[in-house]
């Protein structure tokens, strides 16, 4: 198959949002999500270089990138109108995340538990 043929066939399956759908696009949420992808990519690249290229693990840089991840999460939380008193606050999100993980891994991580999850129980925990 030629590259041009592939492109033409790929375009036939591309989703084309309507004007109405585009008017609902929240650019602030999109910015936060793209920023999270960028920062996690930078974290991954730093660890990759350490593992595969033998560069020193730059913990100062890693902490900086983690801080950038927090920043984008803060933008996302703000855009979702999450208040500190709201049950979806940072504190609540952290609390229910740990409760969900405790339900999933009652003693410690196991591959069996990772695959055999009780999604109904996890959802109930997240909805509290």
C-alpha positions in Angstrom: 0.0 0.0 0.0 1.3 3.5 -0.8 1.4 6.1 1.8 -1.1 8.3 -0.1 -3.6 5.4 -0.3 -3.3 4.8 3.4 -3.9 8.5 4.2 -7.0 8.6 2.0 -8.4 5.4 3.7 -7.5 6.6 7.1 -9.4 9.9 6.5 -12.5 7.9 5.7 -12.6 6.7 9.3 -11.7 10.0 10.9 -14.3 11.5 13.3 -15.3 14.9 12.2 -16.9 16.9 15.0 -19.9 19.1 14.1 -19.9 22.8 14.8 -22.2 22.1 17.8 -19.6 19.6 19.2 -16.8 22.1 18.6 -18.6 24.8 20.5 -18.7 22.5 23.5 -14.9 22.0 23.5 -13.5 23.3 26.7 -10.1 24.6 25.8 -9.0 24.9 29.5 -9.7 21.2 30.1 -7.9 20.4 26.8 -4.9 22.5 27.8 -4.7 20.7 31.2 -4.9 17.3 29.6 -2.3 18.1 27.0 -0.1 19.6 29.7 -0.4 16.4 31.7 0.7 14.4 28.7 3.7 16.6 28.1 4.8 16.5 31.7 4.4 12.7 32.1 6.3 12.4 28.9 9.2 14.4 30.3 9.2 12.3 33.5 9.2 9.1 31.4 12.0 10.4 29.2 14.2 11.3 32.2 13.8 7.8 33.7 14.3 6.3 30.2 17.6 8.1 29.9 18.7 6.9 33.3 17.8 3.3 32.7 18.9 2.9 29.1 21.5 5.5 28.5 23.2 5.5 32.0 22.6 9.1 32.7 22.4 10.1 36.4 18.8 10.1 37.8 18.1 13.9 38.2 15.8 13.9 41.2 15.6 17.7 41.2 14.3 17.6 37.7 11.9 14.8 38.5 10.4 16.7 41.4 10.1 19.8 39.1 8.1 17.7 36.6 5.9 16.2 39.3 5.2 19.8 40.4 4.2 20.6 36.8 1.8 17.6 36.9 0.3 19.0 40.1 -0.1 22.4 38.4 -2.0 21.0 35.5 -4.2 18.9 37.8 -5.0 22.1 39.7 -6.1 23.8 36.5 -8.3 20.8 35.7 -9.8 20.8 39.2 -10.5 24.5 39.0 -12.2 24.2 35.6 -14.3 21.4 37.0 -15.4 23.9 39.7 -14.1 21.7 42.5 -14.1 23.5 45.8 -12.1 22.6 48.9 -15.3 21.7 50.7 -16.6 19.7 47.8 -16.4 15.9 48.0 -14.3 15.9 44.8 -11.6 18.1 46.4 -7.9 17.1 46.3 -8.2 15.6 49.7 -11.3 13.6 48.9 -9.8 12.4 45.6 -6.7 11.2 47.5 -8.7 9.5 50.2 -11.1 7.6 47.9 -8.1 6.6 45.7 -6.4 4.9 48.7 -9.7 3.3 49.8 -10.2 1.9 46.2 -6.7 0.5 46.2 -7.1 -1.1 49.6 -10.2 -2.8 48.3 -8.4 -4.0 45.2 -5.2 -5.1 47.1 -6.3 -5.9 50.6 -2.8 -7.0 51.7 -0.4 -5.8 49.0 -0.3 -5.7 45.2 -0.7 -9.0 43.4 -1.0 -9.7 39.7 -4.1 -11.8 40.4 -5.9 -8.9 42.2 -4.8 -6.5 39.4 -6.6 -8.6 36.8 -9.5 -9.8 39.0 -11.0 -6.5 40.1 -14.4 -6.0 41.7 -15.4 -2.9 39.7 -18.8 -2.6 41.4 -17.1 -2.3 44.9 -14.5 0.1 43.5 -17.3 2.3 42.0 -19.2 2.4 45.3 -16.1 3.6 47.1 -15.5 6.3 44.5 -19.1 7.5 44.7 -19.1 8.0 48.5 
